[in-house]
Amino acid sequence: MKNFDQTDLDLLSNEELLSLYKDIEKSGIKHYQLIRYGMVSHSIATNLMIKNWLVEWLDDNDGSLYAGLISGLDDNKTVEMNINFRT
């Protein structure tokens, strides 16, 4: 990335920009393939831990606290439906 950081993008033609983009994308593919599976398993594990802690520590039996933490959105219809489905 040092070479990329030193590149003045304003001086490149469209073809050179595309070539640079493809080089960066190709260089990063192995990295993203490696972390893609780790991110999924870590995400699932983290969500399960948070959900269990909220139930154990704050009696979040209907999942409303968990939903609020995960979605962070007010009036989230998907969360609302999931809560109603459980009750």
C-alpha positions as CSV (number, residue, x, y, z in Angstrom):
1,M,0.0,0.0,0.0
2,K,3.0,2.3,0.3
3,N,3.2,2.6,-3.4
4,F,-0.5,3.3,-3.6
5,D,-0.3,6.0,-0.9
6,Q,2.4,7.8,-2.8
7,T,0.4,7.8,-6.1
8,D,-1.1,11.1,-7.2
9,L,-4.4,9.8,-8.5
10,D,-5.1,13.1,-10.2
11,L,-2.3,12.5,-12.6
12,L,-3.5,9.1,-13.8
13,S,-5.6,8.4,-16.8
14,N,-8.9,6.5,-16.6
15,E,-7.1,3.4,-17.9
16,E,-4.3,3.8,-15.3
17,L,-6.8,4.2,-12.5
18,L,-8.6,1.1,-13.5
19,S,-5.3,-0.8,-13.7
20,L,-4.4,0.4,-10.2
21,Y,-7.8,-0.6,-8.9
22,K,-7.5,-4.1,-10.3
23,D,-4.0,-4.4,-8.8
24,I,-5.2,-3.4,-5.4
25,E,-8.2,-5.7,-5.6
26,K,-6.1,-8.6,-6.7
27,S,-3.7,-8.0,-3.9
28,G,-6.4,-8.0,-1.3
29,I,-8.3,-11.0,-2.4
30,K,-6.4,-13.5,-0.3
31,H,-6.8,-11.3,2.8
32,Y,-10.5,-11.0,2.4
33,Q,-10.9,-14.7,1.7
34,L,-9.1,-15.5,4.9
35,I,-11.0,-13.2,7.1
36,R,-14.4,-13.7,5.5
37,Y,-15.0,-17.0,7.3
38,G,-13.5,-15.8,10.6
39,M,-15.7,-12.8,10.6
40,V,-18.8,-14.9,10.3
41,S,-17.9,-17.3,13.1
42,H,-16.8,-14.5,15.4
43,S,-20.0,-12.5,14.7
44,I,-22.2,-15.5,15.5
45,A,-20.3,-16.2,18.7
46,T,-20.3,-12.6,19.8
47,N,-24.1,-12.3,19.2
48,L,-24.8,-15.5,21.2
49,M,-22.7,-14.3,24.1
50,I,-24.4,-10.9,24.2
51,K,-27.8,-12.5,24.0
52,N,-27.1,-14.9,26.8
53,W,-25.6,-12.2,29.0
54,L,-28.6,-10.0,28.5
55,V,-30.9,-12.9,29.5
56,E,-28.9,-13.9,32.5
57,W,-28.0,-10.4,33.8
58,L,-30.9,-8.3,32.7
59,D,-33.8,-10.8,32.3
60,D,-34.1,-10.0,28.6
61,N,-36.4,-12.9,28.0
62,D,-38.3,-11.3,25.1
63,G,-35.1,-10.2,23.3
64,S,-36.0,-6.5,23.3
65,L,-32.7,-5.3,24.8
66,Y,-30.7,-7.6,22.5
67,A,-32.7,-6.3,19.5
68,G,-32.0,-2.7,20.5
69,L,-28.3,-3.3,20.8
70,I,-28.0,-5.2,17.6
71,S,-30.2,-3.1,15.3
72,G,-29.7,0.3,16.9
73,L,-32.8,1.5,15.1
74,D,-36.0,2.8,16.5
75,D,-39.2,1.2,15.2
76,N,-37.4,-1.7,13.5
77,K,-40.2,-3.8,12.0
78,T,-38.1,-6.9,11.7
79,V,-37.2,-6.8,15.3
80,E,-40.8,-6.1,16.3
81,M,-42.0,-9.1,14.3
82,N,-39.3,-11.3,15.9
83,I,-40.3,-10.2,19.4
84,N,-44.0,-10.8,18.7
85,F,-43.2,-14.2,17.2
86,R,-41.7,-15.4,20.4
87,T,-44.6,-14.3,22.6
